[in-house]
């Protein structure tokens, strides 16, 4: 899952980035409204955290222009404490939800998960791939009655494949959405993590739900245990 943070307070943006990356997200950061609007228009994100007070363009204008351009990515807007007018304008200009500063990172994470679930093409928060179940909201995975322990990065990789069940996912797409897409092209990080997943979700159950399409990428398919 790839997120965009648009926040001009550098220390806060860095703190959010570290926390979200620890949860398995890939995070881009912009420090002004103009760059944030450009990134949100040019690239695909699963959700956006948008501050109001930004240089260049404020958050209200960014949200309004994104909606006017037909962009539907979920927007979580950061508003002032007790700022009723800010909260109302955030929703009126296109934000899907808001969070008042100062805020709990745990609450922000839960709000983002809720927005991403709503923005998903599948209605249920739990994906069923044969007898493999993936709970997107709780970051849990199990096959049959057996709970499977995954790291944050492993879960992010599996979740991305699950969102595209039965469809080919290229290595480049995985690098872009699950990693930062910068220096990972020089490594075999995708192959390594696919191997980790197979040893956890397939090998113990005698299944092969992650298919390799040689020279192209991977596909997650239903395999009954």
C-alpha positions in Angstrom: 0.0 0.0 0.0 1.4 3.4 -1.0 0.5 6.6 0.9 1.2 10.3 0.3 1.8 12.7 3.3 1.5 16.4 2.5 2.8 18.2 5.6 5.1 21.2 5.8 6.2 20.5 9.4 9.3 18.4 8.6 9.6 16.7 12.0 5.9 15.6 12.0 6.2 14.4 8.4 9.3 12.4 9.2 7.7 10.9 12.3 4.6 9.9 10.4 6.7 8.4 7.6 8.7 6.3 10.0 5.7 5.0 11.8 3.8 4.2 8.7 6.8 2.5 7.1 7.1 0.4 10.2 3.5 -0.8 9.6 4.5 -1.9 6.1 3.3 1.0 4.0 5.3 2.7 1.3 5.3 6.5 2.0 6.0 9.6 -0.1 6.2 13.0 1.5 5.6 16.5 0.1 6.2 19.7 2.1 4.0 22.1 0.1 0.6 22.1 -1.5 1.8 22.5 -5.1 4.1 19.5 -5.0 1.5 17.5 -3.1 -1.2 18.2 -5.7 1.2 17.3 -8.5 2.2 14.0 -6.9 -1.5 13.0 -6.1 -2.4 13.8 -9.7 0.5 12.1 -11.4 0.9 8.9 -9.3 -1.3 6.3 -7.8 -1.8 6.2 -4.0 -4.0 4.2 -1.8 -4.6 7.2 0.6 -3.4 10.7 1.3 -2.7 12.5 4.7 -3.2 16.2 4.0 -2.5 19.1 6.3 -4.4 22.4 5.9 -1.7 25.0 6.5 0.7 24.5 3.6 2.9 26.8 1.5 1.9 27.2 -2.1 -1.6 25.9 -1.9 -3.5 25.1 1.3 -5.0 21.7 1.9 -8.6 22.8 1.1 -7.5 23.9 -2.4 -5.5 20.7 -2.9 -8.5 18.6 -2.0 -10.9 20.6 -4.1 -8.6 20.5 -7.2 -8.1 16.8 -6.8 -11.9 16.2 -6.7 -12.4 18.5 -9.6 -9.9 16.5 -11.6 -11.8 13.3 -10.9 -9.2 11.9 -8.5 -10.9 9.6 -5.9 -8.1 8.6 -3.6 -9.1 8.7 0.1 -8.0 11.9 1.8 -7.5 12.2 5.6 -7.1 15.9 6.4 -5.3 17.1 9.5 -7.2 20.0 11.1 -6.6 22.4 14.0 -7.7 21.4 17.5 -11.4 22.4 18.1 -11.5 23.7 14.6 -15.1 23.1 13.7 -15.0 25.4 10.7 -11.8 23.7 9.4 -13.5 20.3 9.8 -16.6 21.4 8.0 -14.6 22.9 5.2 -12.4 19.8 5.0 -15.4 17.6 4.3 -17.0 20.2 2.0 -13.9 20.5 -0.2 -13.4 16.7 -0.7 -11.8 15.2 2.3 -13.1 11.8 3.4 -12.2 12.2 7.0 -10.4 14.5 9.3 -8.2 14.3 12.4 -7.5 17.1 14.8 -4.0 18.0 15.9 -2.5 16.8 18.2 -3.5 13.3 17.5 -2.7 9.7 18.4 -0.7 7.8 15.8 -2.8 4.7 16.6 -6.0 6.6 15.8 -4.4 8.0 12.6 -3.5 4.4 11.5 -7.0 3.2 12.2 -8.5 6.0 10.3 -6.3 5.3 7.3 -7.1 1.6 7.4 -10.8 2.5 7.4 -10.4 4.9 4.4 -8.4 2.3 2.4 -11.0 -0.3 3.1 -13.8 2.0 1.8 -11.7 2.8 -1.3 -11.1 -0.9 -2.0 -12.8 -2.4 -5.0 -13.9 -5.2 -2.7 -16.5 -4.4 0.0 -15.4 -6.9 2.6 -12.4 -6.2 4.8 -11.6 -9.9 4.8 -10.4 -11.4 1.6 -11.0 -15.1 1.0 -8.6 -16.7 -1.5 -9.7 -20.4 -1.3 -9.1 -21.3 2.3 -6.6 -18.5 2.8 -8.2 -15.5 4.6 -6.6 -12.0 4.9 -8.1 -9.5 7.2 -7.1 -6.1 5.9 -8.3 -4.1 8.9 -6.7 -6.2 11.5 -3.6 -7.2 9.5 -4.3 -10.9 10.2 -3.9 -13.9 8.0 -5.0 -17.5 8.4 -5.5 -20.7 6.4 -8.3 -22.9 7.5 -8.0 -22.8 11.3 -4.3 -22.0 11.4 -3.2 -18.4 12.1 -0.2 -17.3 10.0 2.3 -14.9 11.6 3.5 -12.3 9.0 5.8 -9.4 9.3 4.5 -5.9 8.3 6.3 -6.1 4.9 5.1 -9.7 4.2 1.5 -8.7 5.0 1.8 -5.6 2.7 3.0 -7.8 -0.1 0.3 -10.4 0.4 -2.4 -7.7 0.7 -1.3 -6.1 -2.6 -1.5 -9.5 -4.3 -4.9 -10.2 -2.7 -6.4 -7.0 -4.0 -5.5 -8.2 -7.5 -6.5 -11.9 -7.0 -6.1 -14.0 -10.2 -4.4 -11.1 -12.0 -0.7 -10.8 -12.9 1.2 -8.4 -10.8 4.6 -7.3 -12.1 7.8 -6.9 -10.1 7.8 -3.2 -10.9 4.2 -2.8 -9.4 5.3 -4.6 -6.2 8.4 -2.5 -5.9 6.4 0.7 -6.3 3.6 -0.2 -3.9 5.2 -2.4 -1.3 8.7 -0.9 -1.3 9.9 2.7 -2.0 10.7 1.8 -5.7 14.1 3.6 -5.5 17.1 1.3 -4.8 15.1 -1.9 -4.7 15.5 -2.4 -8.5 19.1 -3.3 -7.8 18.2 -6.2 -5.5 16.1 -9.4 -5.6 14.0 -8.1 -2.7 10.7 -9.1 -4.4 11.9 -12.7 -5.0 13.2 -13.0 -1.4 9.9 -11.9 0.1 7.8 -14.0 -2.2 9.9 -16.9 -0.9 9.2 -15.9 2.7 5.5 -15.8 2.0 5.5 -19.2 0.2 7.2 -20.7 3.2 4.5 -19.4 5.5 1.2 -19.5 3.6 1.8 -22.4 1.2 4.6 -24.9 2.1 3.1 -26.0 5.5 -0.3 -26.6 3.9 0.9 -28.3 0.7 -0.5 -25.5 -1.5 0.9 -23.2 -4.1 -1.3 -20.1 -4.1 1.4 -17.7 -5.3 2.2 -18.5 -9.0 5.3 -17.2 -10.8 4.7 -16.0 -14.3 8.3 -16.3 -15.6 9.8 -13.1 -16.7 6.6 -11.1 -15.9 5.6 -11.3 -12.3 3.3 -13.1 -9.8 -0.3 -14.1 -9.4 -2.3 -15.0 -6.2 -4.8 -17.8 -6.9 -7.1 -19.9 -4.8 -5.6 -23.2 -3.7 -7.6 -25.4 -1.3 -5.5 -27.1 1.4 
